[in-house]
Amino acid sequence: MHTKAGGSADVFMRTLAESLEPQIGQSIAIINSPGGGGASQMSRVRSAEPDGLTLAVNTLSHFTGMLTNLEGVFSIDDFSWIATAQSDPNLIWTRTDSPISDLDDLINEAKQRDGKVIVGGFGPQGSTQHIGLSMLENVADVEFEWVPFNSTPDIVAAVLGGHIDVGMSNLSGAQAYFDAGRLKGLGVHGEDRLESLPDVATFEEQGYEVDSSWVQVRASLALPGCPWSCSSKLPMRSTRR
């Protein structure tokens, strides 16, 4: 895993492992290896034996990292890409007692504070969430201050502690805090509202024409030569602006 325990990718992997264990008749060990927007995890996978016993979850952040902060360190041909398993819209949120209640409030706050609104999300500049936020910046003609974290629970703690203004993540890692009434959504970066948060409007519904197809994608990877069906390659395109 490229995130700390409790993050959306971690929740996904543990749920997948739980369903797979009865089918394969053995236990699956989950190892969290956060750091560098996937760099620590990819280093661990790349140094393993190509026997199909070391697999990993990847997201779009792995690919954007190869084009930005990890360019020259990892490449798409270092790994085999097995299967896409999940797509997950990103969500911007904050604590319930914040005066910011929607994207208009967030944009106005950024303009008044001259880019000093702090947004926390997974990974360094070039991660999936950071690119999504950059799209909103371009459309709204504002700037935010980006602070990277290694998991959604860390983002939640920073928001609730008042250390950052808003968070950006997928819902699963923060769901319990929404259920407890401690967090509120500001906008969904996706084509549709989330079933679990039907009152939170999408970016487009709030008047911000941000590419709604830019969602987090989770898949599995291994080393080339593993005994799985790993021959297919995923196309990459530059996300630099």
C-alpha positions in Angstrom: 0.0 0.0 0.0 1.2 3.5 -0.8 -0.8 5.1 2.0 -1.0 4.8 5.7 -3.6 2.7 7.4 -7.1 4.1 7.1 -6.8 5.8 3.8 -9.2 5.2 0.9 -6.8 2.9 -0.9 -6.0 1.0 2.3 -9.7 0.5 2.9 -10.1 -0.7 -0.6 -7.2 -3.2 -0.4 -8.3 -4.6 2.9 -11.9 -5.1 1.7 -10.5 -6.8 -1.5 -8.2 -9.0 0.5 -11.0 -10.1 2.8 -13.1 -11.2 -0.2 -10.1 -13.0 -1.9 -8.8 -15.0 1.1 -11.6 -17.6 1.1 -11.2 -18.0 -2.7 -7.5 -18.6 -2.7 -7.4 -20.5 0.7 -4.7 -18.4 2.3 -4.2 -15.2 4.1 -3.1 -11.9 2.5 -0.7 -9.7 4.3 -1.3 -5.9 3.9 1.9 -3.8 4.2 1.6 -0.1 4.3 4.5 1.7 2.8 3.7 5.4 2.5 6.0 8.1 1.3 6.9 10.0 -1.8 3.4 9.8 -3.4 3.9 6.1 -4.1 7.7 6.0 -4.3 8.3 4.0 -1.2 5.7 1.4 -2.2 7.0 1.1 -5.8 10.6 0.7 -4.5 9.4 -2.2 -2.4 7.5 -3.9 -5.3 10.4 -3.3 -7.7 12.9 -5.1 -5.4 10.6 -8.1 -4.8 10.7 -11.4 -6.7 8.5 -11.5 -9.9 6.6 -14.6 -8.5 3.2 -13.1 -8.3 3.2 -13.0 -4.5 3.9 -9.3 -4.2 1.2 -7.2 -5.6 0.3 -3.5 -5.0 -2.6 -1.1 -5.5 -1.9 1.8 -7.7 -3.8 5.0 -8.4 -3.5 7.7 -11.0 -1.1 9.4 -8.7 1.5 6.8 -9.6 1.3 7.7 -13.3 1.2 11.5 -12.7 4.2 11.1 -10.4 6.2 9.4 -13.2 5.6 12.5 -15.3 6.4 15.0 -12.5 8.2 14.5 -9.1 9.2 10.9 -9.9 10.2 11.4 -13.5 13.3 9.4 -14.2 13.0 7.4 -11.0 10.1 5.1 -12.1 8.6 4.4 -15.5 5.5 2.6 -16.6 7.6 -0.3 -18.0 9.0 -1.0 -14.5 5.8 -2.8 -13.7 3.0 -4.9 -15.1 -0.5 -3.4 -14.8 -3.0 -6.2 -14.0 -6.5 -4.8 -13.7 -8.5 -1.7 -13.0 -10.8 -2.3 -10.0 -12.4 1.0 -8.9 -13.0 4.6 -9.8 -13.7 7.1 -7.0 -14.5 10.8 -7.3 -12.7 13.3 -5.1 -14.4 15.4 -2.6 -13.6 18.8 -1.0 -14.7 19.1 2.6 -14.1 20.9 5.9 -15.2 20.8 9.6 -18.8 21.5 10.3 -18.2 24.7 12.2 -16.3 26.3 9.4 -17.8 29.4 7.8 -17.0 27.8 4.4 -20.1 25.9 3.2 -19.7 25.5 -0.5 -17.4 26.2 -3.4 -18.4 29.8 -3.7 -17.5 30.4 -0.1 -14.1 28.6 -0.7 -13.3 30.6 -3.8 -14.3 33.9 -2.1 -12.1 33.0 0.9 -9.2 32.3 -1.4 -9.6 35.6 -3.1 -9.9 37.6 0.1 -6.9 35.8 1.6 -4.7 36.0 -1.5 -4.1 32.3 -1.9 -3.6 31.6 1.8 -6.4 29.1 2.0 -4.7 25.8 2.9 -5.9 22.6 1.3 -4.6 19.2 2.4 -4.7 16.1 0.2 -2.8 13.0 -0.6 0.6 13.3 -2.2 2.9 16.0 -3.5 2.2 18.4 -6.3 1.3 16.2 -9.3 -0.8 13.7 -7.3 -4.4 13.0 -8.5 -6.0 15.2 -5.9 -3.5 18.1 -6.5 -4.2 18.0 -10.2 -8.0 18.1 -9.5 -7.5 21.1 -7.2 -5.4 22.8 -9.9 -8.3 22.3 -12.4 -10.5 24.2 -9.9 -7.9 26.9 -9.5 -7.7 27.4 -13.3 -11.5 27.6 -13.7 -12.0 29.9 -10.7 -8.9 32.0 -11.3 -7.6 31.6 -7.7 -4.7 29.9 -6.0 -4.6 27.6 -2.9 -1.8 26.5 -0.7 -1.3 22.8 -1.1 -0.1 20.6 1.9 0.6 16.9 1.2 -0.3 14.1 3.5 0.2 10.3 3.4 -3.4 9.3 4.2 -6.9 10.6 4.6 -7.0 10.2 8.4 -4.0 12.6 8.6 -5.9 15.1 6.5 -9.0 14.7 8.7 -6.9 15.3 11.9 -5.3 18.4 10.4 -8.7 19.9 9.4 -10.4 19.1 12.7 -7.4 20.5 14.6 -7.6 23.8 12.6 -4.1 23.3 11.1 -5.5 23.5 7.5 -8.7 25.0 6.1 -10.1 22.2 4.0 -9.3 18.7 2.9 -9.5 16.9 -0.4 -9.9 13.1 -0.6 -12.1 10.2 -1.5 -15.0 9.7 0.8 -14.2 6.2 2.3 -11.3 7.3 4.5 -13.4 10.2 5.9 -16.9 8.6 5.9 -17.0 8.0 9.7 -16.4 11.7 10.4 -19.2 12.6 8.1 -21.5 10.1 9.8 -20.5 11.6 13.2 -21.4 15.1 12.0 -17.8 16.4 12.3 -17.2 17.1 8.6 -19.3 18.6 5.8 -18.8 18.4 2.1 -18.2 21.5 -0.1 -18.2 19.9 -3.6 -17.8 16.6 -5.4 -15.3 16.5 -8.3 -17.3 14.0 -10.4 -20.2 13.6 -12.8 -22.7 12.8 -10.1 -23.4 13.4 -6.4 -22.3 10.7 -4.0 -25.0 8.4 -2.7 -23.7 8.7 0.8 -23.8 12.6 0.6 -26.7 13.4 -1.6 -26.8 17.1 -0.4 -23.3 17.9 -1.6 -23.4 19.3 -5.1 -20.9 18.6 -7.8 -18.4 21.2 -9.0 -20.4 21.6 -12.2 -23.7 22.0 -10.4 -22.1 24.9 -8.5 -21.0 26.6 -11.7 -17.4 25.4 -11.9 -16.9 23.6 -15.2 -14.0 21.3 -14.1 -13.4 18.1 -16.0 -15.6 15.7 -14.1 -14.0 12.6 -15.7 -10.9 13.2 -13.5 -11.5 10.7 -10.8 -9.3 8.5 -8.7 -8.7 5.1 -10.3 -7.5 2.1 -8.3 -5.9 -0.9 -10.0 -3.3 -3.6 -9.2 0.3 -3.8 -10.3 3.2 -6.3 -10.0 6.6 -6.8 -11.6 7.0 -7.8 -15.3 7.2 -11.6 -15.6 4.8 -12.4 -12.8 2.6 -15.4 -13.5 -0.6 -13.3 -13.8 -2.0 -11.9 -17.0 0.2 -8.8 -16.9 1.1 -8.1 -20.4 -1.2 -5.2 -21.1 0.1 -1.6 -20.8 -1.9 1.5 -19.8 -1.5 4.6 -21.9 -0.1 7.6 -20.3 -0.6 11.2 -21.2 1.1 14.3 -19.9 -0.9 16.2 -17.3 1.5 19.2 -17.1 0.0 22.6 -17.6 
